[in-house]
Structures are given as C-alpha cells and as structure tokens.
C-alpha cells in the first residue's frame, strides 16, 4: 500500500466519526429548542423567544416602585390587563399568534 493510500485511510477513519458525531450533536441541538412541544405542534417561532407576559408579582413590584414614571406604570398595567390575550409576533409577511401560557400553541395569520 502506498503512503498516499495509507494517509487517506487514516484521515477517513478520523474524519468520518467526527462528521457523524457532529451530525448527532447538531440534530439534538435543533430539536432541543422544541423539546417541550409535541411533535405534531406547528412551530413558527421558537417558544424560548416568545415575549413573556407580565406576572402578578412583577406588576406589584413595578407599581410599588416610586422611581418608575407613571407613564411606564400605566403601560405595564395595560400589558398586565392583556395577559390572557394571544401574543402577536411578526413573522414573514404576516404574524403568529402564540397562546399566552403555552408557547407551543401557535397560529400563523397571513
């Protein structure tokens, strides 16, 4: 066997497992983003990236803080009042409506 053939065989032995291993990691990485969602869920926006609603303890802290301007308090109180409404996220030429408590439930509106 020639030196070139031996070198190519060694590189193939090293490269092939690395390619397969990186494929496994990449496959796991892309699916881990939606691990909490069912396989049948139609996901447009990564659930981790959906904006969160204001929680009751947070709104209480905001309203009690004298350093926050009244305009900001008013805006946060308005957002808190809409906490049970779908979250609208721009997507492509339309928008995606995301359920306020379960970000795996999404609907695309063109």
Secondary structure in CASP SS format (residue, H / E / C, confidence):
PFRMAT SS
TARGET T0000
AUTHOR 0000-0000-0000
METHOD secondary structure of the structure
MODEL  1
X C 1.00
X C 1.00
X H 1.00
X H 1.00
X H 1.00
X H 1.00
X H 1.00
X H 1.00
X H 1.00
X H 1.00
X H 1.00
X H 1.00
X H 1.00
X H 1.00
X H 1.00
X H 1.00
X H 1.00
X H 1.00
X H 1.00
X H 1.00
X H 1.00
X H 1.00
X H 1.00
X H 1.00
X H 1.00
X H 1.00
X H 1.00
X H 1.00
X H 1.00
X H 1.00
X H 1.00
X H 1.00
X C 1.00
X C 1.00
X C 1.00
X C 1.00
X C 1.00
X C 1.00
X C 1.00
X C 1.00
X C 1.00
X C 1.00
X C 1.00
X C 1.00
X C 1.00
X C 1.00
X H 1.00
X H 1.00
X H 1.00
X C 1.00
X C 1.00
X C 1.00
X C 1.00
X C 1.00
X C 1.00
X H 1.00
X H 1.00
X H 1.00
X H 1.00
X H 1.00
X H 1.00
X H 1.00
X H 1.00
X H 1.00
X C 1.00
X C 1.00
X C 1.00
X C 1.00
X C 1.00
X H 1.00
X H 1.00
X H 1.00
X H 1.00
X H 1.00
X H 1.00
X H 1.00
X H 1.00
X H 1.00
X H 1.00
X H 1.00
X H 1.00
X C 1.00
X C 1.00
X C 1.00
X C 1.00
X C 1.00
X E 1.00
X E 1.00
X E 1.00
X E 1.00
X E 1.00
X C 1.00
X C 1.00
X E 1.00
X E 1.00
X E 1.00
X E 1.00
X E 1.00
X C 1.00
X C 1.00
X C 1.00
X C 1.00
X C 1.00
X C 1.00
X C 1.00
X E 1.00
X E 1.00
X E 1.00
X E 1.00
X C 1.00
END
